[in-house]
Amino acid sequence: MQGSGSPNSHYDSSADSSRMQRFLKGVEWLGNLLPHPVILFVWMSVLLLALSAILSYFGVSVIDPRPEGTAGRAEDGMIYVVNLVNGDGLARIVENLVTNFTGFVPLGTVLVALLGVGIAEYSGMISAAMRGLVMNAPKKMVTFTIVFAGIMSNTASELGYVVLIPLAAMIFHSLGRHPLAGLAAAFAGVSGGYSANLLLGTVDPLLSGITQEAARIIDPTYTVGAEANWYFMIASTFLISAIGYFVTEKIVEPSLGKYNPDDADDASVLESEIEQVSAVEKKGLIWAGISMLVFCLLLAWTVVPADGILRHPETGLVAGSPFLNGIVVFIFVFFALPGYIYGKITGSIKNNQDVVDAMSNAMSSLSIYIVLVFFAAQFTAFFKWSNLGSVMAVSGATFLNDIGLTGPLLLVGFILICGLVNLMLGSASAQWAVTAPIFVPMLMLTGYAPEMIQAAYRIGDSSTNIITPMMSYFGLILAVAMRYKKNTGVGTLMAMMLPYSMMFLIGWTVLFCVWVFVLGLPVGPGAETYYPAR
């Protein structure tokens, strides 16, 4: 399926665009060969079990790089591949199948965080805040505001895809601009800026939990908090907003040309009215904002003073404190409290049953995630028990050190690999659950901390979200685009988003290298750049 637009449309007529569309169609075809992520984890777990038996039979091993006295280090200083399909291995699998699932760190943290976000989303607070932000922006700032709002919408899961992207197309059309340019700007912010934000959301504990599990292949006591990339995320928010603004204004919209209303597949979409934020919604947002501010001040009172009750009880530092260890609880309250207040003022939450319904609806949306986590948890456990993760990490780290591939070049290569893998496997959690047990230990052994490795992964993963049809909402975005331009195809949409993807990847990678290697800044509170900490 490939779009064919007007003769003066750069994306549909140029030879370069045709070649790019053929390439992206090839990516789509290859991606479609992959099974569903759940089935992929099943196959990979079976393959891992078979490999454990074969490599154990041949006595595959590596030198244990951990110092003597470290927990888990073998007495002879070697790491051997463990057979998981013999009697002992099968018994271990059967006995721990349930606890692998229930003890998988990302599961509980995501569920708790989403309970709070669910209340804010159910009450309509997030939707109203998003509409108010975009619709009240000055005309010159509309594009920047849309990209920024897209980034911020990631705290509320799929709301940006469902609400903001169609809204952005409508706003651009109402301003006499090309609606697909508005759609592209919002899509770039929501999906391309997936790992940038001023706030912590549900994806942060999800990824940090997977990173922690992978890091414990090397260091069994290592912990990675949900706030691990917060500083870098905040800086990235403004960078991605600026790049998204530039690409929309200088590249995408000029290339689309003047919009022809006759291209619309559904004429009624051109007559749709943008729903303004009502007076009661404004009142609700004001009081919700006040409650957020009061909560943040109370939280600061427990952390900022040297004797704050949520500081570390022994060191008095924020690092390793109850505040950071319990950050998911504060994410829950930060969204649940203002969401409830907004709902009571606007009438969307009338009683306690509505609060329960809000949290239940949030949990129901996670059904596929819970299924995925079950199999991802088994795969991660098998990887750890078999020692395949350790063997691959040591072998890979030794190879990288032997060829002298370290520093910025190593991390840039890792970012590019993550971006390429994302073209085939669009789910951020599924991709990280597959790749983290390999790359996190490997890069730890080359001297880099898991928090920094995770930040690099998120750049590659986010930057190519907008050009892969494997992304779960790609079909929805295409359907919205076709309402305004009926001959829009998969290749057309991917080619339109390609400039964003390339500029995000380049700009974000440069920021990362400057942030980490030039300025030496931590990517998050208490996050180290190097492992072990220097």
Secondary structure, DSSP 8 states (H G I E B T S, - for coil): ------TT-HHHH-HHHHHHHHHHHHHHHHHHHS--HHHHHHHHHHHHHHHHHHHHHTT-EEE--S-TT-TT--TTSEEE---SSSHHHHHHHHHHHHHHHHT-HHHHHHHHHHHHHHHHHHHTHHHHHHHHHHHTS-GGGHHHHHHHHHHHGGGGTTHIIIIIHHHHHHHHHHTTS-HHHHHHHHHIIIIITTT--SS--THHHHHHHHHHHHHTTT-TT----TTTTHHHHHHHHHHHHHHHHHHIIIIIHHHH-S--GGG-S-GGGGG-------HHHHHHHHHHHHHHHHHHHHHHHHHSSTT-TTS-TTT--STT-HHHHTHHHHHHHHHHHHHHHHHHHHTS--SHHHHHHHHHHHHHTTHHHHHHHHHHHHHHHHHHHHTHHHHHHHHHHHHHHHTT--HHHHHHHHHHHHHHHHHH---HHHHHHHHHHHHHHHHHHTTB-HHHHHHHHHHHHHHTGGG-TTSTTHHHHHHHHHHHSTT--HHHHHHHHHHHHHHHHHHHHHHHHIIIIIS---SSTT--SBSS--
